[in-house]
Amino acid sequence: MVGRAFTAAAIALLVSVLLAVLAGVGVTKRAAAARAYEYEYGHRVTICHQTGHGQHTITVDEHALDAHLAHGDTIGACPDD
């Protein structure tokens, strides 16, 4: 009986470790994709962009932020999006 309990505990531990490793691989891939995006496109900022027909949420390069703020855009997503 002790042997079965030990085997069950060992299998549960192995499955837990395997799931943790697989979850870590997914996180690593997402982090690498984010770094690649940042390298290619620079730092992006989410803004609520005002147009003549309303507003919508966009992301812009951080270097374009001041120009957008100057004509009434605001930092962050639009409330209706």
MOPAC internal coordinates of N, CA, C and O (Angstrom, degrees):
PM7 1SCF
backbone

  N    0.0000 0     0.00 0     0.00 0    0    0    0
  C    1.4500 1     0.00 0     0.00 0    1    0    0
  C    1.5320 1   110.69 1     0.00 0    2    1    0
  O    1.2310 1   120.54 1   140.46 1    3    2    1
  N    1.3424 1   116.57 1   -39.54 1    3    2    1
  C    1.4609 1   120.26 1   179.40 1    5    3    2
  C    1.5200 1   110.02 1   -65.11 1    6    5    3
  O    1.2310 1   120.40 1   144.10 1    7    6    5
  N    1.3278 1   116.84 1   -35.90 1    7    6    5
  C    1.4570 1   121.10 1   179.56 1    9    7    6
  C    1.5205 1   112.07 1   -62.98 1   10    9    7
  O    1.2310 1   119.83 1   139.95 1   11   10    9
  N    1.3176 1   117.92 1   -40.05 1   11   10    9
  C    1.4658 1   121.76 1   178.71 1   13   11   10
  C    1.5252 1   111.12 1   -67.56 1   14   13   11
  O    1.2310 1   120.61 1   138.48 1   15   14   13
  N    1.3153 1   116.44 1   -41.52 1   15   14   13
  C    1.4647 1   120.19 1   179.42 1   17   15   14
  C    1.5265 1   110.23 1   -63.72 1   18   17   15
  O    1.2310 1   120.75 1   138.37 1   19   18   17
  N    1.3386 1   116.17 1   -41.63 1   19   18   17
  C    1.4603 1   120.49 1   178.80 1   21   19   18
  C    1.5220 1   110.30 1   -64.56 1   22   21   19
  O    1.2310 1   120.19 1   136.49 1   23   22   21
  N    1.3315 1   117.23 1   -43.51 1   23   22   21
  C    1.4584 1   121.75 1   179.83 1   25   23   22
  C    1.5302 1   110.73 1   -62.94 1   26   25   23
  O    1.2310 1   120.23 1   136.82 1   27   26   25
  N    1.3198 1   117.17 1   -43.18 1   27   26   25
  C    1.4608 1   121.45 1   179.35 1   29   27   26
  C    1.5313 1   110.50 1   -63.48 1   30   29   27
  O    1.2310 1   119.92 1   138.04 1   31   30   29
  N    1.3289 1   117.77 1   -41.96 1   31   30   29
  C    1.4565 1   121.71 1   178.73 1   33   31   30
  C    1.5261 1   110.76 1   -65.67 1   34   33   31
  O    1.2310 1   120.28 1   139.71 1   35   34   33
  N    1.3377 1   117.07 1   -40.29 1   35   34   33
  C    1.4579 1   120.90 1   179.29 1   37   35   34
  C    1.5260 1   110.63 1   -65.37 1   38   37   35
  O    1.2310 1   119.92 1   139.08 1   39   38   37
  N    1.3240 1   117.75 1   -40.92 1   39   38   37
  C    1.4634 1   121.37 1   178.57 1   41   39   38
  C    1.5259 1   110.23 1   -65.75 1   42   41   39
  O    1.2310 1   120.21 1   137.10 1   43   42   41
  N    1.3324 1   117.20 1   -42.90 1   43   42   41
  C    1.4644 1   120.68 1   178.50 1   45   43   42
  C    1.5244 1   110.99 1   -61.18 1   46   45   43
  O    1.2310 1   120.49 1   138.70 1   47   46   45
  N    1.3226 1   116.67 1   -41.30 1   47   46   45
  C    1.4575 1   120.86 1   178.50 1   49   47   46
  C    1.5256 1   110.60 1   -65.32 1   50   49   47
  O    1.2310 1   120.47 1   136.57 1   51   50   49
  N    1.3073 1   116.70 1   -43.43 1   51   50   49
  C    1.4642 1   121.19 1   179.31 1   53   51   50
  C    1.5287 1   111.23 1   -61.74 1   54   53   51
  O    1.2310 1   120.37 1   135.63 1   55   54   53
  N    1.3126 1   116.91 1   -44.37 1   55   54   53
  C    1.4670 1   120.76 1   178.68 1   57   55   54
  C    1.5240 1   110.17 1   -63.60 1   58   57   55
  O    1.2310 1   119.88 1   138.18 1   59   58   57
  N    1.3165 1   117.83 1   -41.82 1   59   58   57
  C    1.4639 1   121.44 1   179.00 1   61   59   58
  C    1.5276 1   111.33 1   -61.58 1   62   61   59
  O    1.2310 1   120.64 1   135.45 1   63   62   61
  N    1.3195 1   116.37 1   -44.55 1   63   62   61
  C    1.4674 1   120.61 1   179.15 1   65   63   62
  C    1.5243 1   110.11 1   -64.52 1   66   65   63
  O    1.2310 1   120.18 1   137.24 1   67   66   65
  N    1.3231 1   117.26 1   -42.76 1   67   66   65
  C    1.4535 1   121.24 1   179.28 1   69   67   66
  C    1.5283 1   111.31 1   -61.57 1   70   69   67
  O    1.2310 1   119.97 1   135.90 1   71   70   69
  N    1.3180 1   117.66 1   -44.10 1   71   70   69
  C    1.4647 1   120.88 1   178.21 1   73   71   70
  C    1.5196 1   111.31 1   -64.27 1   74   73   71
  O    1.2310 1   120.00 1   140.59 1   75   74   73
  N    1.3176 1   117.60 1   -39.41 1   75   74   73
  C    1.4659 1   121.23 1   178.39 1   77   75   74
  C    1.5255 1   110.57 1   -63.77 1   78   77   75
  O    1.2310 1   120.36 1   138.25 1   79   78   77
  N    1.3193 1   116.91 1   -41.75 1   79   78   77
  C    1.4664 1   120.76 1   179.10 1   81   79   78
  C    1.5204 1   110.32 1   -64.59 1   82   81   79
  O    1.2310 1   120.29 1   134.72 1   83   82   81
  N    1.3334 1   117.05 1   -45.28 1   83   82   81
  C    1.4574 1   120.32 1   179.74 1   85   83   82
  C    1.5191 1   111.45 1   -64.26 1   86   85   83
  O    1.2310 1   119.46 1   140.83 1   87   86   85
  N    1.3071 1   118.64 1   -39.17 1   87   86   85
  C    1.4658 1   121.63 1   176.84 1   89   87   86
  C    1.5181 1   110.04 1   -64.00 1   90   89   87
  O    1.2310 1   120.17 1   140.97 1   91   90   89
  N    1.3145 1   117.28 1   -39.03 1   91   90   89
  C    1.4608 1   121.38 1   178.51 1   93   91   90
  C    1.5080 1   112.15 1   -63.97 1   94   93   91
  O    1.2310 1   119.97 1   144.28 1   95   94   93
  N    1.3200 1   117.66 1   -35.72 1   95   94   93
  C    1.4665 1   121.55 1   178.00 1   97   95   94
  C    1.5179 1   109.53 1   -63.66 1   98   97   95
  O    1.2310 1   119.89 1   137.66 1   99   98   97
  N    1.3343 1   117.81 1   -42.34 1   99   98   97
  C    1.4609 1   121.15 1   177.77 1  101   99   98
  C    1.5135 1   111.94 1   -62.71 1  102  101   99
  O    1.2310 1   120.39 1   137.50 1  103  102  101
  N    1.3148 1   116.86 1   -42.50 1  103  102  101
  C    1.4627 1   121.42 1   178.72 1  105  103  102
  C    1.5188 1   109.82 1   -64.14 1  106  105  103
  O    1.2310 1   120.43 1   137.97 1  107  106  105
  N    1.3243 1   116.77 1   -42.03 1  107  106  105
  C    1.4630 1   120.98 1  -179.59 1  109  107  106
  C    1.5228 1   110.60 1   -63.30 1  110  109  107
  O    1.2310 1   119.91 1   138.36 1  111  110  109
  N    1.3281 1   117.78 1   -41.64 1  111  110  109
  C    1.4621 1   120.46 1   179.42 1  113  111  110
  C    1.5225 1   110.81 1   -64.22 1  114  113  111
  O    1.2310 1   120.12 1   138.11 1  115  114  113
  N    1.3418 1   117.37 1   -41.89 1  115  114  113
  C    1.4633 1   120.18 1   179.16 1  117  115  114
  C    1.5200 1   110.70 1   -65.45 1  118  117  115
  O    1.2310 1   119.89 1   139.68 1  119  118  117
  N    1.3328 1   117.81 1   -40.32 1  119  118  117
  C    1.4608 1   121.14 1   179.18 1  121  119  118
  C    1.5249 1   110.43 1   -64.96 1  122  121  119
  O    1.2310 1   120.11 1   139.30 1  123  122  121
  N    1.3120 1   117.40 1   -40.70 1  123  122  121
  C    1.4599 1   120.57 1   178.71 1  125  123  122
  C    1.5228 1   110.50 1   -65.45 1  126  125  123
  O    1.2310 1   120.19 1   140.50 1  127  126  125
  N    1.3185 1   117.25 1   -39.50 1  127  126  125
  C    1.4642 1   120.44 1   178.24 1  129  127  126
  C    1.5269 1   110.29 1   -64.90 1  130  129  127
  O    1.2310 1   120.45 1   139.75 1  131  130  129
  N    1.3258 1   116.74 1   -40.25 1  131  130  129
  C    1.4687 1   119.87 1   178.37 1  133  131  130
  C    1.5203 1   110.99 1   -64.27 1  134  133  131
  O    1.2310 1   120.10 1   138.76 1  135  134  133
  N    1.3367 1   117.41 1   -41.24 1  135  134  133
  C    1.4677 1   120.20 1   178.06 1  137  135  134
  C    1.5251 1   110.72 1   -64.54 1  138  137  135
  O    1.2310 1   120.01 1   139.89 1  139  138  137
  N    1.3256 1   117.58 1   -40.11 1  139  138  137
  C    1.4603 1   120.95 1   179.52 1  141  139  138
  C    1.5236 1   110.22 1   -65.04 1  142  141  139
  O    1.2310 1   120.10 1   138.31 1  143  142  141
  N    1.3258 1   117.41 1   -41.69 1  143  142  141
  C    1.4654 1   121.42 1   178.41 1  145  143  142
  C    1.5236 1   109.70 1   -62.41 1  146  145  143
  O    1.2310 1   120.71 1   134.83 1  147  146  145
  N    1.3289 1   116.25 1   -45.17 1  147  146  145
  C    1.4653 1   120.30 1  -179.37 1  149  147  146
  C    1.5227 1   110.39 1   -64.12 1  150  149  147
  O    1.2310 1   119.75 1   140.45 1  151  150  149
  N    1.3205 1   118.09 1   -39.55 1  151  150  149
  C    1.4628 1   121.49 1   179.32 1  153  151  150
  C    1.5277 1   110.36 1   -63.80 1  154  153  151
  O    1.2310 1   120.88 1   136.81 1  155  154  153
  N    1.3326 1   115.93 1   -43.19 1  155  154  153
  C    1.4594 1   119.54 1  -175.69 1  157  155  154
  C    1.5213 1   112.40 1   -76.84 1  158  157  155
  O    1.2310 1   120.22 1   141.24 1  159  158  157
  N    1.3333 1   117.18 1   -38.76 1  159  158  157
  C    1.4549 1   120.11 1  -171.39 1  161  159  158
  C    1.5242 1   114.32 1  -111.46 1  162  161  159
  O    1.2310 1   119.02 1   177.08 1  163  162  161
  N    1.3007 1   119.47 1    -2.92 1  163  162  161
  C    1.4539 1   120.79 1  -179.30 1  165  163  162
  C    1.5172 1   111.57 1    78.43 1  166  165  163
  O    1.2310 1   121.22 1     8.07 1  167  166  165
  N    1.2965 1   115.28 1  -171.93 1  167  166  165
  C    1.4678 1   120.27 1  -178.87 1  169  167  166
  C    1.5202 1   109.43 1   -81.70 1  170  169  167
  O    1.2310 1   120.85 1   -53.06 1  171  170  169
  N    1.3152 1   115.98 1   126.94 1  171  170  169
  C    1.4565 1   122.25 1  -177.10 1  173  171  170
  C    1.5263 1   109.38 1  -105.46 1  174  173  171
  O    1.2310 1   120.81 1   -30.74 1  175  174  173
  N    1.3201 1   116.05 1   149.26 1  175  174  173
  C    1.4529 1   122.46 1   178.75 1  177  175  174
  C    1.5205 1   107.67 1  -128.51 1  178  177  175
  O    1.2310 1   120.40 1   -46.94 1  179  178  177
  N    1.3282 1   116.84 1   133.06 1  179  178  177
  C    1.4574 1   121.54 1   177.24 1  181  179  178
  C    1.5203 1   108.60 1   -83.68 1  182  181  179
  O    1.2310 1   121.23 1   -50.18 1  183  182  181
  N    1.3333 1   115.25 1   129.82 1  183  182  181
  C    1.4649 1   119.65 1   179.44 1  185  183  182
  C    1.5217 1   110.14 1  -133.83 1  186  185  183
  O    1.2310 1   121.34 1   -19.59 1  187  186  185
  N    1.3260 1   115.05 1   160.41 1  187  186  185
  C    1.4574 1   122.01 1   170.24 1  189  187  186
  C    1.5217 1   106.20 1   -96.33 1  190  189  187
  O    1.2310 1   120.62 1   -72.72 1  191  190  189
  N    1.3346 1   116.42 1   107.28 1  191  190  189
  C    1.4597 1   123.81 1  -172.79 1  193  191  190
  C    1.5252 1   110.01 1   -90.09 1  194  193  191
  O    1.2310 1   120.75 1   -56.10 1  195  194  193
  N    1.3305 1   116.17 1   123.90 1  195  194  193
  C    1.4585 1   122.46 1  -179.91 1  197  195  194
  C    1.5237 1   109.42 1   -89.93 1  198  197  195
  O    1.2310 1   120.40 1   -48.91 1  199  198  197
  N    1.3171 1   116.83 1   131.09 1  199  198  197
  C    1.4597 1   121.57 1   176.26 1  201  199  198
  C    1.5210 1   108.39 1  -126.37 1  202  201  199
  O    1.2310 1   120.61 1    -3.63 1  203  202  201
  N    1.2873 1   116.43 1   176.37 1  203  202  201
  C    1.4611 1   120.50 1   176.63 1  205  203  202
  C    1.5202 1   112.77 1   -69.19 1  206  205  203
  O    1.2310 1   120.62 1   166.71 1  207  206  205
  N    1.3144 1   116.43 1   -13.29 1  207  206  205
  C    1.4726 1   121.33 1  -177.11 1  209  207  206
  C    1.5184 1   112.34 1  -115.25 1  210  209  207
  O    1.2310 1   119.65 1  -162.24 1  211  210  209
  N    1.3202 1   118.27 1    17.76 1  211  210  209
  C    1.4564 1   120.95 1  -179.55 1  213  211  210
  C    1.5186 1   111.28 1   127.92 1  214  213  211
  O    1.2310 1   121.50 1    33.44 1  215  214  213
  N    1.2933 1   114.74 1  -146.56 1  215  214  213
  C    1.4632 1   120.18 1  -178.09 1  217  215  214
  C    1.5178 1   109.73 1  -142.93 1  218  217  215
  O    1.2310 1   120.78 1   -25.88 1  219  218  217
  N    1.3280 1   116.12 1   154.12 1  219  218  217
  C    1.4580 1   120.79 1   174.66 1  221  219  218
  C    1.5215 1   109.32 1  -154.46 1  222  221  219
  O    1.2310 1   121.06 1   -24.62 1  223  222  221
  N    1.3117 1   115.57 1   155.38 1  223  222  221
  C    1.4593 1   122.32 1  -177.73 1  225  223  222
  C    1.5222 1   109.87 1   -82.77 1  226  225  223
  O    1.2310 1   121.10 1   -49.02 1  227  226  225
  N    1.3326 1   115.49 1   130.98 1  227  226  225
  C    1.4625 1   121.65 1   175.95 1  229  227  226
  C    1.5274 1   108.38 1  -138.88 1  230  229  227
  O    1.2310 1   120.68 1   -11.14 1  231  230  229
  N    1.3191 1   116.30 1   168.86 1  231  230  229
  C    1.4619 1   120.53 1   170.38 1  233  231  230
  C    1.5083 1   107.68 1  -116.98 1  234  233  231
  O    1.2310 1   121.22 1   -39.51 1  235  234  233
  N    1.3365 1   115.28 1   140.49 1  235  234  233
  C    1.4558 1   121.32 1   179.82 1  237  235  234
  C    1.5161 1   108.80 1  -130.53 1  238  237  235
  O    1.2310 1   120.77 1   -20.84 1  239  238  237
  N    1.3221 1   116.13 1   159.16 1  239  238  237
  C    1.4564 1   120.71 1   174.45 1  241  239  238
  C    1.5231 1   109.01 1   -63.87 1  242  241  239
  O    1.2310 1   120.42 1   -34.45 1  243  242  241
  N    1.3134 1   116.80 1   145.55 1  243  242  241
  C    1.4603 1   120.45 1  -178.00 1  245  243  242
  C    1.5246 1   111.95 1   -58.89 1  246  245  243
  O    1.2310 1   119.98 1   152.93 1  247  246  245
  N    1.3264 1   117.64 1   -27.07 1  247  246  245
  C    1.4568 1   120.60 1  -179.85 1  249  247  246
  C    1.5310 1   112.05 1   -73.66 1  250  249  247
  O    1.2310 1   119.53 1   161.43 1  251  250  249
  N    1.3149 1   118.50 1   -18.57 1  251  250  249
  C    1.4650 1   122.66 1   178.49 1  253  251  250
  C    1.5255 1   111.94 1   -94.04 1  254  253  251
  O    1.2310 1   120.09 1   175.88 1  255  254  253
  N    1.3243 1   117.43 1    -4.12 1  255  254  253
  C    1.4613 1   120.92 1  -174.31 1  257  255  254
  C    1.5229 1   112.65 1   -60.87 1  258  257  255
  O    1.2310 1   119.47 1   133.55 1  259  258  257
  N    1.3192 1   118.61 1   -46.45 1  259  258  257
  C    1.4698 1   120.65 1  -177.44 1  261  259  258
  C    1.5282 1   111.66 1   -58.50 1  262  261  259
  O    1.2310 1   119.83 1   138.72 1  263  262  261
  N    1.3121 1   117.92 1   -41.28 1  263  262  261
  C    1.4658 1   121.01 1   179.41 1  265  263  262
  C    1.5258 1   110.72 1   -63.54 1  266  265  263
  O    1.2310 1   120.19 1   140.36 1  267  266  265
  N    1.3284 1   117.24 1   -39.64 1  267  266  265
  C    1.4659 1   120.53 1   179.02 1  269  267  266
  C    1.5221 1   110.91 1   -68.66 1  270  269  267
  O    1.2310 1   120.14 1   137.81 1  271  270  269
  N    1.3217 1   117.34 1   -42.19 1  271  270  269
  C    1.4588 1   120.34 1   179.11 1  273  271  270
  C    1.5319 1   110.65 1   -63.95 1  274  273  271
  O    1.2310 1   120.36 1   146.84 1  275  274  273
  N    1.3219 1   116.92 1   -33.16 1  275  274  273
  C    1.4652 1   121.28 1  -178.33 1  277  275  274
  C    1.5239 1   112.19 1   -65.25 1  278  277  275
  O    1.2310 1   119.45 1   152.80 1  279  278  277
  N    1.3155 1   118.65 1   -27.20 1  279  278  277
  C    1.4709 1   118.77 1   179.16 1  281  279  278
  C    1.5290 1   112.75 1  -106.23 1  282  281  279
  O    1.2310 1   120.34 1  -158.51 1  283  282  281
  N    1.3281 1   116.95 1    21.49 1  283  282  281
  C    1.4601 1   120.15 1   169.09 1  285  283  282
  C    1.5124 1   117.17 1   104.02 1  286  285  283
  O    1.2310 1   119.10 1   177.37 1  287  286  285
  N    1.3341 1   119.33 1    -2.63 1  287  286  285
  C    1.4602 1   120.26 1   175.56 1  289  287  286
  C    1.5245 1   109.00 1   -68.73 1  290  289  287
  O    1.2310 1   120.66 1   -22.60 1  291  290  289
  N    1.3184 1   116.35 1   157.40 1  291  290  289
  C    1.4625 1   120.89 1   179.01 1  293  291  290
  C    1.5233 1   109.78 1  -126.74 1  294  293  291
  O    1.2310 1   120.96 1   -27.06 1  295  294  293
  N    1.3176 1   115.78 1   152.94 1  295  294  293
  C    1.4743 1   120.84 1   178.84 1  297  295  294
  C    1.5219 1   108.98 1   -74.47 1  298  297  295
  O    1.2310 1   121.18 1   -43.37 1  299  298  297
  N    1.3215 1   115.34 1   136.63 1  299  298  297
  C    1.4717 1   122.31 1   179.50 1  301  299  298
  C    1.5114 1   110.40 1   105.80 1  302  301  299
  O    1.2310 1   121.48 1   -12.03 1  303  302  301
  N    1.3242 1   114.77 1   167.97 1  303  302  301
  C    1.4594 1   121.40 1  -179.63 1  305  303  302
  C    1.5321 1   110.07 1   -70.53 1  306  305  303
  O    1.2310 1   120.95 1   -27.88 1  307  306  305
  N    1.3073 1   115.79 1   152.12 1  307  306  305
  C    1.4622 1   120.70 1   175.35 1  309  307  306
  C    1.5271 1   109.29 1   -67.67 1  310  309  307
  O    1.2310 1   119.85 1   -34.01 1  311  310  309
  N    1.3196 1   117.90 1   145.99 1  311  310  309
  C    1.4711 1   120.12 1  -177.35 1  313  311  310
  C    1.5227 1   113.60 1   -62.48 1  314  313  311
  O    1.2310 1   119.49 1   151.69 1  315  314  313
  N    1.3219 1   118.57 1   -28.31 1  315  314  313
  C    1.4814 1   121.30 1  -176.80 1  317  315  314
  C    1.5173 1   113.06 1   -88.63 1  318  317  315
  O    1.2310 1   119.51 1   171.90 1  319  318  317
  N    1.3279 1   118.53 1    -8.10 1  319  318  317
  C    1.4714 1   121.05 1  -178.16 1  321  319  318
  C    1.5016 1   111.77 1   -86.84 1  322  321  319
  O    1.2310 1   120.10 1   180.00 1  323  322  321

